[in-house]
Amino acid sequence: MIYYLIIILIALGWTLYKIGYKSDIVSHKYHLFFSVGISFYILFVLGQIIIPFISLDTLQFITDWSRTWGVAWLLVGLFLINRNDRPPVAQFPYFLVFIPLLIPFSYLPLHQTVFIKDLLVSLYEMAAIVASITIFMHHLLKKAESLFLLIASGLFLLTMILWWFPLFSSNLNNFLVYLMLIGGIILFSRGFNTYINSLQSKQLT
């Protein structure tokens, strides 16, 4: 399992480099919000690698909250894409983009209960996946730039389903889960900048 986590960590680091360091992160809020979310997930995966060797309550706390803040910022990025992809008259107020940042506060009463907190965060992640599939499928009908992101979202969805509802033996199921997750991350890093560039060019026309 730790080898899979190391590969995921490398894939996330490469994705952060692709959409963050290699782009004008300050002026492009899309890149900024997704980069912050991915950074939190990097902390989460790093914690998962370290915890088996160094079991500290503080480390567990940081790991748990990193995942929660990660999905919150990814949802902020998706909300921004959804808002800016609408005609000006149909756009909701900009401040509503940041509504997902309330998610960690809903996590507060449950952070001591292992199963419920994992289920809650997984539900938020599922919401992000379904939202991304809806957004990228809608955009695919007009332009092909979202194809990689749509396939990545589909792989994330299958990952979530197999994680909660195993269909195969433990070893095979885990292999498929991590394989699809790694594949989804790679496809996301491959398609994100192209998609965002097409979205921004659309807004300028």
N, C-alpha and C positions, 0 to 999 in steps of 0.2 A: 504493500500500500504506500509506503513512504516513497518508493521510486515513482509511482504515479503522481504523488503530490509534488515531487521535485520537478517533474516534467510540466505539470500545471503551473507551478511557480515560474518556470522559465518562459512558458507560453504567455502568461500574464505580463511578465516583465517586458517581453518583446512587444506585446500589444500596447502597453503603456508607452514604450519608446516610439512606436509607430504613430500613435494618435496624439501623443503629448509632446515629446521632445522634438520630433520632426515637423511639428506644425506650430503656427503662431498661437500658442495656447491661451494667451491673455486676451487677444482680440476675438477669438472664436469660442464662444461660450459652450458650444456643443462639445468641443474637445476638452474644455476645462471640466465640465460636469462629469463626463464619462471618465476622464483621467482620475478625478478624485475618487469616483466609485471603484475603479479598477485598483487604485492604490490601497483602498481599504480591504479589498479582496486579497491583495498580495499579503497584507498583514495577517489576514485570516488564515491563508494557506501556510504562511510561514509559522504561525502559531501552532497549526496542526502538525507541522513537522517537528517542532521543538518540544511540544508538551510531553510526548512519550519519554523524553530523556530528562527534561527539567519540569517537573510538575509543581507549578506555583499558582496560587489563587489569582495573583495579579496578572499573570500571563494568560490564564483562562478567561479572566474578565476582559482583557484587551482583545483577545481572539473573538470572543462572542460578540462584543460590541462592534468590532471591525466589520463583521459580516452584516450586521444590522445597518450600519451607516453606509456600507457599500451598496446594498440594494436600494437604499433611500436616494443616494446620489444618481444611481443609474436610472431610477424612475424620474428624477428631475430632468435628466437629459432626454428621456423619452417624452416627457410632458412638453419640453421645449420644442422638440421636433414636431410633435402633434400640433402645437399652437402655431408655429411658423409655417406649417404646410397648409394652413387654412387661408382662405381669402381674408383680407383685412377686416371686413365687416363681421366675419364669423370667429375671429380670434378672441379667446377669453383673456381676462386681465393678466398681465405678466406676472404679478405676485403669486397667482395660483400655481405657477410652475413649481414653486417651492413647497407646496403642500406635502409632498412625500417626506420632507424633513421632519414631519411630526411623527413619523413611524417609530423612531427609536424611543420616543416618550411612551408609546403604547406598549413597548417592550419592557418598560421598567417594572411593572407589577409581577411579571412572569419570569424574570431573568434567573430566578433560583430554581425553577422547575424545568428539568432538562428536556423532557419529551415535549411539553407544551411550547416551550420557547423555540425549539427546533421546528415544530409544526407551524408556529406562527410566522417565523422568518421564511420558511419554505412556501407558505401561502403568499407572502409578499413577493418572493422570487417568481412564483408561478404567475402572479398578476403582471409582473414585469415582462415575463416571457410571452404571455398572451397578448399584452399590449404591443410588444415589438412585432409579433407575427401579424397582428392587425395592421399596424402602421406600414410595415415593409411590404406586405401583400398589396395594400392599397397603392403604394408607390410603384410597385412592380407592374401594375396595370398600365402605367404611363411611361415608365422608363425602366431599363433593365439593371440600373446601378445597385438596386437593393437586393439582387438575387443572392449574393453571398451572405448578406445579413439575414435574409429570410431562411436560408438553409441552416445557418448557425442557430437561429432561434428555434427551428424545428429540432435540431440536435439537442439543444438545451431542454426542450420540452420532453423529448424521449428520455434524456438523462434523469429528469425529475420523476417521470413515471416509473422507470426501472428502479430508481433509488427507493421509492416508497412502496412499490408493488413489484417485488422481484419475480421474474418469470422463469429464471434459470437457476442452476446450481450457484452456490455462493461465489465461487471463484470466477465462473463465467460471467455472472451478473455484474460483479465488481469490475471485471475487465471491460465489459461493454459500456458500463457507466462512465468509467474514466476515459475510455477511448472516444466516446461521443462528446464528452465534455472538452477534452483536449482538441478534438476536431472542430467543435463549435468555436472555441477561443481563436484558433488559427484562422478560420473563415471570417470571424468577426474582424480580426486585425487586418485581414486581406481586403475586406470590402468597406470598412468604415469611412476612410478618407475620401474614397471615390463617391460614396453615397452622399456625404456631407457637402462635398464640392458641388455635386449636381443640385442639391437642395439650395445651396447659397446662390448658385447661378440662376436658378429658377426665380428666387426672390428679387434678383437684380433686374430681371427682364419684365 
